[in-house]
Amino acid sequence: MRTQVFVLPLRRAAAALCLAVVAGVAGCGGGAEVDVVVVAPPPAPIAGLDLVLTRVGPEAVQVDWSDDPEAASFVVRRNGRTLAQVDALSLIDASVQFDGYYCYDVAGFDRAGELVSASDTACITIFP
């Protein structure tokens, strides 16, 4: 696990604005530049989702994906554009056409709206 460290330069605008943290490290006054280190936790890992495409009608594709217990909702994208946001593990796309080539991917989001899982992209061609 790797921790990201950000170094932010601060300049003293006025002695009255001196932060206690900076004062404890380097003192206030003198107008000197002081580096403050902010340690950010690493991003949470993103779980993988299995994705399966099945033609279920002349012009319909069923998109199924595996569950992620952390995900409260899923966004299904077709050809890079959002097709739907659902709380199920399946979606039927009845808006495809013959001779069309369609690529789907799914992303899972927790209740706070944070990305917690994602699939690879899967593609299908609709032959007559």
C-alpha positions as CSV (number, residue, x, y, z in Angstrom):
1,M,0.0,0.0,0.0
2,R,1.4,3.4,-1.0
3,T,0.7,6.7,0.7
4,Q,0.6,9.9,-1.3
5,V,2.3,12.9,0.2
6,F,1.5,16.4,-0.9
7,V,3.7,19.4,0.0
8,L,2.0,22.7,-0.1
9,P,4.0,26.0,0.2
10,L,2.5,28.6,2.5
11,R,3.4,32.2,2.7
12,R,2.7,34.4,5.7
13,A,0.1,37.0,4.9
14,A,0.1,38.5,8.3
15,A,1.3,37.5,11.8
16,A,-2.2,37.3,13.0
17,L,-3.0,34.5,10.4
18,C,-0.3,32.2,11.7
19,L,-1.6,28.7,12.2
20,A,-0.8,26.8,15.4
21,V,0.5,23.9,13.4
22,V,3.0,26.0,11.5
23,A,3.9,27.9,14.6
24,G,4.8,24.6,16.3
25,V,6.9,23.6,13.4
26,A,8.7,26.7,12.3
27,G,7.5,29.7,14.2
28,C,5.6,32.6,12.8
29,G,6.9,35.9,11.4
30,G,9.7,36.8,9.2
31,G,7.7,36.1,6.0
32,A,9.6,32.9,5.3
33,E,8.1,30.1,3.2
34,V,7.1,27.0,5.2
35,D,6.3,23.6,3.7
36,V,3.3,21.8,5.3
37,V,3.1,18.1,4.6
38,V,-0.4,16.7,4.1
39,V,-0.6,12.9,4.0
40,A,-3.6,11.5,2.0
41,P,-4.7,8.0,2.4
42,P,-4.5,5.8,-0.8
43,P,-7.7,5.5,-2.8
44,A,-10.0,2.6,-2.0
45,P,-9.5,-0.4,-4.3
46,I,-12.1,-0.8,-7.0
47,A,-13.7,-4.2,-7.2
48,G,-14.1,-5.9,-10.5
49,L,-17.5,-6.8,-12.0
50,D,-18.1,-9.7,-14.4
51,L,-20.1,-8.6,-17.4
52,V,-22.1,-10.8,-19.8
53,L,-24.0,-9.7,-22.9
54,T,-26.8,-11.9,-24.4
55,R,-28.9,-11.2,-27.4
56,V,-32.5,-11.8,-26.2
57,G,-34.6,-10.6,-29.1
58,P,-34.3,-9.4,-32.7
59,E,-33.2,-6.0,-31.5
60,A,-32.5,-6.4,-27.7
61,V,-29.5,-7.2,-25.6
62,Q,-29.5,-8.3,-22.0
63,V,-26.7,-6.9,-19.9
64,D,-25.9,-8.9,-16.7
65,W,-23.2,-8.3,-14.2
66,S,-22.0,-9.7,-10.9
67,D,-23.0,-8.3,-7.6
68,D,-20.9,-6.1,-5.3
69,P,-22.4,-5.9,-1.8
70,E,-20.8,-2.4,-1.4
71,A,-22.7,-1.0,-4.4
72,A,-26.1,0.6,-3.9
73,S,-26.6,1.4,-7.6
74,F,-25.1,0.7,-10.9
75,V,-24.5,2.9,-14.0
76,V,-24.7,1.0,-17.3
77,R,-23.0,2.7,-20.2
78,R,-23.3,1.9,-23.9
79,N,-20.6,3.2,-26.3
80,G,-19.3,5.5,-23.6
81,R,-22.6,7.1,-22.8
82,T,-24.8,6.5,-19.8
83,L,-27.7,4.2,-20.8
84,A,-29.3,3.8,-17.3
85,Q,-28.8,3.9,-13.6
86,V,-30.3,0.9,-11.8
87,D,-30.2,-0.9,-8.5
88,A,-30.6,-4.4,-10.2
89,L,-28.0,-6.7,-11.6
90,S,-29.4,-6.9,-15.1
91,L,-30.7,-4.6,-17.8
92,I,-32.4,-5.2,-21.2
93,D,-31.4,-2.7,-23.9
94,A,-34.2,-2.8,-26.4
95,S,-32.8,0.2,-28.4
96,V,-30.2,-1.7,-30.4
97,Q,-30.5,-2.1,-34.2
98,F,-29.4,-4.7,-36.7
99,D,-25.8,-4.5,-37.9
100,G,-25.0,-2.3,-34.9
101,Y,-21.9,-2.8,-32.8
102,Y,-22.4,-2.0,-29.1
103,C,-20.0,-1.9,-26.2
104,Y,-21.2,-1.9,-22.6
105,D,-19.6,-1.3,-19.2
106,V,-21.0,-1.1,-15.7
107,A,-19.9,0.9,-12.7
108,G,-21.1,0.3,-9.1
109,F,-21.5,3.2,-6.6
110,D,-22.1,3.2,-2.9
111,R,-24.8,5.2,-1.1
112,A,-22.4,8.2,-0.9
113,G,-22.0,8.2,-4.7
114,E,-18.4,6.9,-4.6
115,L,-17.2,4.5,-7.2
116,V,-16.7,1.0,-5.6
117,S,-16.7,-1.4,-8.5
118,A,-16.4,-1.5,-12.3
119,S,-16.5,-3.9,-15.2
120,D,-14.3,-4.2,-18.3
121,T,-15.9,-3.3,-21.5
122,A,-17.8,-6.0,-23.4
123,C,-19.0,-5.6,-27.0
124,I,-21.6,-7.3,-29.2
125,T,-22.7,-7.0,-32.9
126,I,-26.4,-7.4,-33.7
127,F,-26.7,-9.5,-36.9
128,P,-30.0,-9.9,-38.7
